[in-house]
Amino acid sequence: MIDLHTHTLFSDGVLTPAELVRRAHVAGYQAIGLSDHADLSNLEHILSNISCFAKESGIYFPLDVYVGVELTHNPAGQTGELIEKARKLGAEYVIVHGESIVEPVAQGTNLAAIESGADILAHPGLITEVEMELASKTGTFIEISTRKGHSLCNGHIVALARKFGTQLIINNDAHEPKDLITKDLRKQIALGAGMTKEEYLQAEANSHALINKILQRKQ
């Protein structure tokens, strides 16, 4: 398994990066991305620390560790600026916290994330057809979430993605140990959202595709 949406105690997670990565390995993960919640006030602090951990400690773990960030509850108009800044500060990929129906995310965030070239739009709630079609053109991955609450719109997301050929990616948005689910449960959640077996396999392959994109950026 690959999961590129997780949180440590650098935002609202409960684990240090080391414990999160260790637990992810024991749970069967092959690669993990650390992507704490950020705005302009803590972006540099998070990326400095997570980058240091990945560089100095990541080599000792038997799975690959990637440096990400989840831009969260920012003004939609600031999205492009923050994505660019995050990449300059060392983010290997950028997630934008989408318009989940269980949180008061600013309207327009989904569209701003897609237009600004976010790598992943997380749990985008009742994403519109216009936004989903645009994501299929820009290459932004749209997330299917295994996290409670955020997963409520998975069926809607799958249906629209199928209509427009948009690339989906499965993440668990882990904040604590119990969020590191098994591969079997991950698959069941995807199928329960209406994915076919083939669509599920493609979503899993998309995680590898994003990692390949990250590696190409490093060259």
C-alpha positions as CSV (number, residue, x, y, z in Angstrom):
1,M,0.0,0.0,0.0
2,I,0.9,3.6,-0.6
3,D,-0.6,6.5,1.4
4,L,0.3,10.1,0.7
5,H,-2.1,11.8,3.1
6,T,-1.1,11.4,6.8
7,H,-0.6,13.8,9.8
8,T,1.9,13.9,12.6
9,L,2.1,16.0,15.8
10,F,3.4,18.9,13.6
11,S,-0.3,19.5,13.0
12,D,-3.3,17.6,14.5
13,G,-1.9,14.1,14.4
14,V,-0.9,12.3,17.6
15,L,2.3,10.6,16.5
16,T,5.9,11.7,15.9
17,P,7.0,11.2,12.3
18,A,9.1,8.2,13.4
19,E,6.3,6.4,15.1
20,L,3.9,7.1,12.3
21,V,6.3,5.7,9.7
22,R,7.2,2.7,11.9
23,R,3.5,1.9,12.5
24,A,2.8,2.3,8.8
25,H,5.5,-0.3,8.0
26,V,4.1,-2.8,10.5
27,A,0.6,-2.2,8.9
28,G,1.9,-3.2,5.5
29,Y,2.6,0.1,3.8
30,Q,5.3,0.3,1.2
31,A,5.5,4.1,1.1
32,I,4.1,6.9,3.1
33,G,3.8,10.7,2.6
34,L,3.8,13.0,5.6
35,S,1.5,15.9,4.9
36,D,0.6,18.0,7.8
37,H,-2.0,20.8,7.8
38,A,-0.5,24.1,6.9
39,D,-1.1,27.8,6.2
40,L,1.3,30.7,5.8
41,S,2.0,30.8,9.5
42,N,3.5,27.3,9.9
43,L,4.4,26.2,6.3
44,E,8.1,26.8,6.7
45,H,8.2,25.2,10.2
46,I,6.5,22.0,9.0
47,L,8.5,21.5,5.9
48,S,11.8,22.2,7.5
49,N,11.2,19.6,10.2
50,I,9.6,17.0,8.0
51,S,12.3,17.4,5.3
52,C,15.0,17.0,7.9
53,F,13.3,13.8,9.3
54,A,12.9,12.3,5.8
55,K,16.5,13.0,4.8
56,E,18.2,12.0,8.1
57,S,16.0,9.3,9.4
58,G,13.9,8.1,6.5
59,I,16.8,6.0,5.1
60,Y,16.6,3.8,8.2
61,F,13.0,2.7,7.6
62,P,12.1,-0.2,5.3
63,L,9.6,1.9,3.4
64,D,9.9,5.1,1.4
65,V,9.1,8.4,3.1
66,Y,7.9,11.4,1.1
67,V,7.6,15.0,2.2
68,G,4.2,16.6,1.5
69,V,1.9,19.2,3.0
70,E,-1.8,19.7,3.1
71,L,-2.8,23.4,2.7
72,T,-5.8,23.7,4.9
73,H,-8.6,26.2,5.4
74,N,-6.7,28.9,3.5
75,P,-8.4,31.7,1.5
76,A,-9.1,30.2,-1.9
77,G,-7.4,33.2,-3.6
78,Q,-4.1,32.4,-1.8
79,T,-3.9,28.8,-3.0
80,G,-1.6,29.3,-6.0
81,E,0.8,31.4,-4.0
82,L,0.9,28.8,-1.2
83,I,1.4,25.8,-3.5
84,E,4.4,27.6,-5.1
85,K,5.9,28.5,-1.7
86,A,5.4,25.0,-0.4
87,R,7.4,23.6,-3.3
88,K,10.2,26.1,-2.9
89,L,10.4,25.1,0.8
90,G,10.8,21.4,0.0
91,A,7.4,19.9,-0.5
92,E,7.7,17.0,-2.9
93,Y,4.0,17.1,-3.4
94,V,1.1,19.4,-2.3
95,I,-2.3,18.4,-1.2
96,V,-5.1,21.0,-0.8
97,H,-7.8,20.3,1.8
98,G,-10.9,20.2,-0.3
99,E,-14.5,21.2,0.4
100,S,-15.5,18.3,2.7
101,I,-19.1,18.5,3.8
102,V,-18.1,17.9,7.4
103,E,-15.8,21.0,7.6
104,P,-16.4,24.7,6.9
105,V,-13.9,25.0,4.0
106,A,-14.1,28.2,1.9
107,Q,-16.2,27.9,-1.2
108,G,-14.0,28.0,-4.3
109,T,-11.2,26.0,-2.7
110,N,-11.7,23.0,-4.9
111,L,-11.5,25.0,-8.1
112,A,-8.5,27.0,-6.9
113,A,-6.6,23.8,-6.0
114,I,-7.2,22.4,-9.5
115,E,-6.5,25.6,-11.3
116,S,-3.3,26.1,-9.3
117,G,-1.8,22.6,-10.0
118,A,-2.2,20.9,-6.7
119,D,-1.0,17.3,-6.9
120,I,-4.0,16.0,-4.8
121,L,-7.3,17.5,-4.0
122,A,-8.3,15.8,-0.7
123,H,-11.9,14.8,0.1
124,P,-13.5,17.4,-2.2
125,G,-17.1,16.8,-0.9
126,L,-19.7,17.6,-3.5
127,I,-17.2,18.5,-6.2
128,T,-18.9,19.9,-9.3
129,E,-18.8,18.5,-12.8
130,V,-16.9,21.6,-14.0
131,E,-14.2,21.0,-11.4
132,M,-14.0,17.3,-12.0
133,E,-13.7,17.8,-15.8
134,L,-11.0,20.4,-15.2
135,A,-9.1,18.1,-13.0
136,S,-9.1,15.5,-15.7
137,K,-7.2,18.0,-17.9
138,T,-4.8,19.4,-15.3
139,G,-3.8,16.0,-13.9
140,T,-4.8,16.8,-10.3
141,F,-5.5,13.6,-8.5
142,I,-8.9,13.6,-6.7
143,E,-8.9,11.7,-3.4
144,I,-11.2,8.9,-2.2
145,S,-10.9,9.1,1.5
146,T,-11.1,6.2,3.9
147,R,-11.5,8.6,6.9
148,K,-14.8,8.9,8.6
149,G,-16.8,11.9,7.7
150,H,-14.7,12.8,4.7
151,S,-15.6,9.5,3.1
152,L,-19.3,10.4,3.0
153,C,-19.1,11.8,-0.6
154,N,-16.9,9.0,-2.0
155,G,-19.8,7.7,-4.1
156,H,-20.4,11.1,-5.7
157,I,-16.7,11.5,-6.4
158,V,-16.4,8.1,-8.0
159,A,-19.4,8.7,-10.3
160,L,-18.2,12.0,-11.6
161,A,-14.6,10.8,-12.0
162,R,-15.9,7.9,-14.1
163,K,-17.9,10.4,-16.3
164,F,-14.9,12.7,-17.0
165,G,-12.0,10.2,-16.8
166,T,-10.5,11.9,-13.8
167,Q,-7.7,10.2,-12.0
168,L,-8.6,9.0,-8.5
169,I,-6.2,8.3,-5.6
170,I,-7.0,6.5,-2.3
171,N,-5.7,7.9,1.0
172,N,-6.6,7.4,4.6
173,D,-5.9,10.8,6.1
174,A,-4.3,9.2,9.1
175,H,-4.2,11.2,12.4
176,E,-3.7,8.3,14.9
177,P,-2.7,4.6,14.9
178,K,-6.2,3.2,14.3
179,D,-6.4,5.2,11.0
180,L,-3.7,3.0,9.4
181,I,-6.1,0.5,7.9
182,T,-5.5,-2.8,6.3
183,K,-5.2,-3.4,2.6
184,D,-8.4,-5.4,2.6
185,L,-10.4,-2.7,4.3
186,R,-9.0,-0.1,2.0
187,K,-10.2,-2.1,-1.0
188,Q,-13.7,-2.7,0.6
189,I,-14.1,1.1,1.1
190,A,-13.2,1.7,-2.5
191,L,-15.7,-0.9,-3.8
192,G,-18.3,0.3,-1.3
193,A,-18.0,3.8,-2.9
194,G,-19.0,2.2,-6.2
195,M,-15.6,1.5,-7.8
196,T,-15.2,-1.5,-10.0
197,K,-12.3,-3.8,-9.3
198,E,-10.6,-2.3,-12.3
199,E,-11.1,1.2,-11.1
200,Y,-9.8,0.3,-7.7
201,L,-6.6,-1.2,-9.2
202,Q,-6.2,2.0,-11.3
203,A,-6.5,4.2,-8.3
204,E,-3.8,2.2,-6.6
205,A,-1.7,2.5,-9.7
206,N,-2.2,6.2,-9.6
207,S,-0.3,6.4,-6.3
208,H,2.7,4.9,-8.0
209,A,2.3,7.3,-10.8
210,L,2.4,10.3,-8.5
211,I,5.5,8.9,-6.8
212,N,7.1,8.6,-10.2
213,K,6.2,12.2,-10.8
214,I,7.8,13.2,-7.5
215,L,11.0,11.3,-8.5
216,Q,11.1,13.0,-11.9
217,R,10.9,16.4,-10.3
218,K,14.1,15.5,-8.3
219,Q,16.1,14.8,-11.4
